[in-house]
Amino acid sequence: MTPFTTLTGVAAPLPAANIDTDKIIPARFLKTIQRTGLGKHLFANMRYEEDGSEKPDFVLNQPKYRKSEILIAFENFGCGSSREHAPWALLDFGIRCIIAPDFADIFYNNSFKNGVLPIKLPREICEKLMDDARMGENARITVDLERSVVVRPNGEEISFEIDPFRRHCLLNGLDDIGQTLQHKPAIDSFEARQRAAQPWLYA
C-alpha cells in the first residue's frame, strides 16, 4: 500500500449527501476481484450516458477535475451496501482523500484499509472547501496527514481528528498484510521452533 503523508492537488466538488456505494461503483461492475481497472467505472451512472458517452456536466468529466486526488462531498458518504470495490474504484481513478461531514461506517473502515484517507469535517467547513474546489487549478488544497491538517488555498489550516493507529498505518503504507509482516522475524522464529518440535505438521 502506498504511504500517505502530504497530498496537494485539485479537489473535485461533489455537493451531494447520501452518495451510496452503488453510485460510487454500480453492482454490475462487482464481478472482478481485481483492485485495478475499476476507476473507469467510478460513478458510472453519474458520469456516462446510456450509450457510454460522457455527461459533460458531471464534475469528473470536466477537464480541470479529471486528475483530482481529493473529493469534497456532504453527509453520509459511502452509505448503502458493503462493497470494498468502492474504495478500490476511487483509488484506481486517482482519488486518495475524501472530505465530508461523516461517512458510513463500513466504507470508512474499508477506505483506511485500502490507502484512501476519509476526513470528517463539519458541514460548514466542507462548504468552504467546496467553494475552494470550484476554483479548480487556481485553488489547490493540501492534506497533511503528519500534522493532521487540511490547508485551504488562502493558507488557513483546518485540523482534523484521526485514530492514531489508522494514521500510523496510512503514513507507513501498512494494510492488514503489511502490519502482519512487521512481525516476520517473530513469526519465522516460532515456525522454526514448531517445525523442530512438531515436524509432522509440515510433512
C-alpha positions as CSV (number, residue, x, y, z in Angstrom):
1,M,0.0,0.0,0.0
2,T,1.4,3.4,-0.9
3,P,2.1,5.6,2.1
4,F,0.0,8.7,2.6
5,T,1.9,11.7,4.0
6,T,1.1,15.0,2.3
7,L,-1.1,15.5,-0.7
8,T,-1.5,18.8,-2.6
9,G,-3.8,19.0,-5.5
10,V,-7.1,20.0,-7.2
11,A,-10.2,18.9,-5.2
12,A,-13.3,17.9,-7.0
13,P,-16.6,19.3,-5.6
14,L,-19.4,16.8,-5.3
15,P,-22.2,18.8,-3.5
16,A,-24.4,15.9,-2.6
17,A,-25.3,13.9,0.5
18,N,-26.0,10.2,0.8
19,I,-23.7,9.1,-2.1
20,D,-24.1,5.4,-1.7
21,T,-21.7,2.6,-2.8
22,D,-23.9,1.7,-5.8
23,K,-23.4,5.3,-7.1
24,I,-19.7,5.0,-6.4
25,I,-19.4,1.7,-8.2
26,P,-22.6,0.1,-9.6
27,A,-23.3,-3.5,-8.8
28,R,-22.8,-4.7,-12.4
29,F,-19.0,-4.0,-12.1
30,L,-18.5,-6.1,-9.0
31,K,-17.7,-9.4,-10.8
32,T,-14.0,-8.8,-10.6
33,I,-11.8,-9.3,-7.5
34,Q,-9.0,-7.2,-9.1
35,R,-8.3,-3.9,-7.5
36,T,-7.2,-2.3,-10.7
37,G,-9.3,-1.3,-13.7
38,L,-12.3,-0.1,-11.7
39,G,-11.5,3.6,-12.0
40,K,-13.2,3.9,-15.4
41,H,-16.4,2.7,-13.8
42,L,-16.3,5.1,-10.8
43,F,-19.6,7.0,-10.5
44,A,-20.6,5.2,-13.8
45,N,-24.3,6.1,-13.7
46,M,-23.5,9.7,-12.9
47,R,-20.6,10.0,-15.4
48,Y,-21.9,8.3,-18.5
49,E,-25.0,8.3,-20.8
50,E,-26.6,5.0,-21.7
51,D,-24.6,5.0,-24.9
52,G,-21.3,5.3,-23.0
53,S,-20.6,8.9,-23.8
54,E,-19.6,11.2,-21.0
55,K,-22.0,13.6,-19.3
56,P,-20.2,16.9,-19.7
57,D,-21.8,18.4,-16.6
58,F,-20.5,15.7,-14.2
59,V,-17.6,17.1,-12.2
60,L,-15.0,14.3,-13.0
61,N,-15.7,14.7,-16.7
62,Q,-14.7,18.4,-16.6
63,P,-11.0,19.0,-17.8
64,K,-9.9,20.7,-14.6
65,Y,-11.1,17.8,-12.4
66,R,-10.1,14.8,-14.4
67,K,-7.0,14.2,-12.3
68,S,-8.4,15.2,-9.0
69,E,-6.9,13.4,-6.0
70,I,-9.3,14.9,-3.4
71,L,-13.0,14.7,-3.3
72,I,-15.3,17.0,-1.3
73,A,-18.8,15.8,-0.5
74,F,-21.6,16.1,2.1
75,E,-23.1,13.8,4.7
76,N,-23.3,10.0,4.8
77,F,-20.8,9.4,2.0
78,G,-20.4,5.7,1.2
79,C,-23.7,4.5,2.6
80,G,-25.6,1.6,1.2
81,S,-24.4,-2.0,0.6
82,S,-21.0,-3.1,1.8
83,R,-18.5,-3.4,-1.1
84,E,-14.8,-3.0,-0.9
85,H,-14.9,-2.2,-4.6
86,A,-15.9,1.3,-3.7
87,P,-12.6,2.5,-2.3
88,W,-10.8,0.4,-5.0
89,A,-12.6,2.3,-7.7
90,L,-11.8,5.7,-6.0
91,L,-8.2,4.8,-5.6
92,D,-7.9,3.4,-9.2
93,F,-9.3,6.7,-10.5
94,G,-6.7,8.5,-8.5
95,I,-8.6,9.8,-5.5
96,R,-6.6,9.4,-2.3
97,C,-8.7,11.6,0.1
98,I,-12.4,12.3,0.6
99,I,-13.5,15.1,2.9
100,A,-17.1,15.0,4.1
101,P,-19.1,15.7,7.4
102,D,-19.4,12.0,8.0
103,F,-19.2,8.5,6.4
104,A,-20.9,5.2,6.5
105,D,-19.0,3.0,8.9
106,I,-18.1,0.1,6.6
107,F,-17.0,2.4,3.8
108,Y,-15.0,4.5,6.3
109,N,-13.2,1.4,7.6
110,N,-12.6,0.0,4.1
111,S,-11.1,3.3,2.9
112,F,-8.3,3.2,5.5
113,K,-7.5,-0.5,4.7
114,N,-7.0,0.4,1.1
115,G,-5.0,3.6,1.4
116,V,-7.8,6.2,1.0
117,L,-8.0,8.8,3.7
118,P,-11.5,9.8,4.7
119,I,-11.6,13.1,6.7
120,K,-14.6,14.2,8.8
121,L,-15.1,17.9,9.0
122,P,-18.2,20.0,9.9
123,R,-20.7,20.8,7.2
124,E,-19.8,24.5,7.2
125,I,-16.1,23.7,6.7
126,C,-16.9,21.3,3.8
127,E,-19.0,24.1,2.2
128,K,-15.9,26.4,2.4
129,L,-13.7,23.7,0.9
130,M,-16.4,23.1,-1.8
131,D,-16.2,26.8,-2.7
132,D,-12.4,26.5,-2.9
133,A,-12.7,23.4,-5.1
134,R,-14.9,25.2,-7.5
135,M,-12.0,27.4,-8.4
136,G,-10.2,24.4,-9.9
137,E,-6.5,24.6,-10.6
138,N,-6.4,28.1,-9.2
139,A,-7.1,26.8,-5.7
140,R,-5.1,23.7,-4.6
141,I,-5.8,22.1,-1.3
142,T,-3.2,20.4,0.9
143,V,-3.9,17.5,3.1
144,D,-1.1,17.0,5.6
145,L,-1.6,13.7,7.5
146,E,1.6,14.1,9.5
147,R,0.2,17.3,11.1
148,S,-3.5,16.2,10.7
149,V,-4.4,19.5,8.9
150,V,-6.2,20.5,5.7
151,V,-4.7,23.7,4.3
152,R,-7.0,25.9,2.2
153,P,-5.7,27.9,-0.8
154,N,-5.7,31.0,1.4
155,G,-3.4,29.4,3.9
156,E,-6.0,28.7,6.6
157,E,-5.2,25.4,8.4
158,I,-8.1,23.2,9.5
159,S,-7.3,20.5,12.0
160,F,-9.0,17.1,11.7
161,E,-9.1,14.1,14.1
162,I,-8.0,10.6,13.1
163,D,-7.4,7.4,15.1
164,P,-3.7,7.2,15.9
165,F,-3.3,3.6,14.7
166,R,-5.0,4.3,11.4
167,R,-2.9,7.4,11.0
168,H,0.2,5.3,11.6
169,C,-0.8,2.7,9.1
170,L,-1.5,5.2,6.3
171,L,1.7,7.1,7.0
172,N,3.7,3.9,6.7
173,G,1.7,2.3,3.9
174,L,0.5,-0.6,6.0
175,D,-2.5,-2.7,5.2
176,D,-3.5,-5.8,7.2
177,I,-0.9,-7.9,5.5
178,G,1.8,-5.2,5.9
179,Q,1.0,-5.0,9.6
180,T,1.4,-8.8,10.0
181,L,4.7,-8.8,8.1
182,Q,6.2,-6.3,10.6
183,H,6.4,-9.3,12.9
184,K,8.0,-11.6,10.3
185,P,11.1,-12.3,12.5
186,A,8.9,-13.5,15.4
187,I,6.8,-15.5,13.0
188,D,9.8,-17.1,11.4
189,S,11.3,-17.9,14.8
190,F,8.0,-19.5,16.0
191,E,7.7,-21.6,12.9
192,A,11.3,-22.8,13.2
193,R,10.7,-23.9,16.8
194,Q,7.4,-25.6,15.9
195,R,8.9,-27.3,12.9
196,A,11.6,-28.8,15.1
197,A,9.2,-29.8,17.9
198,Q,6.3,-31.0,15.7
199,P,7.7,-31.9,12.2
200,W,4.6,-33.9,11.3
201,L,2.7,-30.6,10.9
202,Y,4.9,-29.7,8.0
203,A,5.0,-33.1,6.2
